[in-house]
Amino acid sequence: MRTPDISIEECTYSHVLEIVSNKWTALVIYSLENGTVRYGEMMGRIKGISQKMLTQTLRQLERDGLVGRKVTPVVPPIVEYTLTPLGETLIPCMRMLNVWATDHFPHVKKAREEYDIGETSGTIA
């Protein structure tokens, strides 16, 4: 019997995916790519995100050390978010993933469609 050599706990791919695999995380990071953004502005830019999900995503990114939060105590308070230096290190990686998706996601969609047709016709083993 072979000893497993891949572990969720130790795999660095898994660690990265733990951070960025939430469907909103990439969009929040993208919204911060060019600098500081107010909460309300971000809310308006990210189509379909609820206030609850934006808050949860920002809190998690802040907890992970990727996003900084600044509150200006006025009425109403101004809340701004910025990528930290650590968060900025993700930008080149996210851009590479974006290029890959632009180049290859149409092929993924086609493969899914072909697979689904095979599933419904019973031709996939």
Order of alpha helices (4+ residues) and beta strands (2+ residues): alpha-alpha-beta-alpha-alpha-beta-beta-alpha-alpha
